[in-house]
């Protein structure tokens, strides 16, 4: 693991997609006085050696995990159960992705949401259906001065561009574009996706973010 900012750590890179061996996945640990939050899920390694146990030991040193916020059900692997058992963490996900999360991880989410709202006091949950019907992003305004936007697989950087993909047949591309338009109204300083063929976190300026959204919408066409 490595420290990105005083209150944010990135897990060891993993490569969970056998069809795309160069794609990198990370989870992110947000340190909070009222309980640490893990965004996405570590331990998804499919190629080579998993670094999950070392990461979980480091997370324990940093105060453990109070909640795991999932961007969508693709992040729900059997490792989610190990994280819950070790730290007693609550699993948080959009209500429409709750059933597949339980199916694929063996863990039923304790907290679900339908609408845009604040969770655990200072993390804003933003439903962004498109990649899956229950995809969601999360916004956090750090007391250290930056605004973090956790985008899951709703939008991610890819070889100098930004991209997005509709995964489920019952999610229309028009819905996905509307979700991206909603994200365009935000002003993140740091965007952190769940997977990317390059770095999953990027510092970004407001004018760059608007262009990133338009590029991702173009890739949906």
HELIX and SHEET records of a PDB file:
HELIX    1   1 UNK A   52  UNK A   61  1                                  10    
HELIX    2   2 UNK A   73  UNK A   75  5                                   3    
HELIX    3   3 UNK A   79  UNK A   87  1                                   9    
HELIX    4   4 UNK A   95  UNK A   97  5                                   3    
HELIX    5   5 UNK A   98  UNK A  105  1                                   8    
HELIX    6   6 UNK A  173  UNK A  184  1                                  12    
HELIX    7   7 UNK A  206  UNK A  220  1                                  15    
SHEET    1   A 7 UNK A   2  UNK A   5  0                                        
SHEET    2   A 7 UNK A   8  UNK A  10 -1                                        
SHEET    3   A 7 UNK A  28  UNK A  30 -1                                        
SHEET    4   A 7 UNK A  37  UNK A  39 -1                                        
SHEET    5   A 7 UNK A  67  UNK A  69  1                                        
SHEET    6   A 7 UNK A  90  UNK A  94  1                                        
SHEET    7   A 7 UNK A 111  UNK A 113  1                                        
SHEET    1   B 2 UNK A  24  UNK A  25  0                                        
SHEET    2   B 2 UNK A 195  UNK A 196 -1                                        
SHEET    1   C 6 UNK A 117  UNK A 119  0                                        
SHEET    2   C 6 UNK A 123  UNK A 127 -1                                        
SHEET    3   C 6 UNK A 136  UNK A 141 -1                                        
SHEET    4   C 6 UNK A 147  UNK A 152 -1                                        
SHEET    5   C 6 UNK A 190  UNK A 193  1                                        
SHEET    6   C 6 UNK A 201  UNK A 203 -1                                        
SHEET    1   D 2 UNK A 156  UNK A 158  0                                        
SHEET    2   D 2 UNK A 161  UNK A 163 -1                                        
END                                                                             
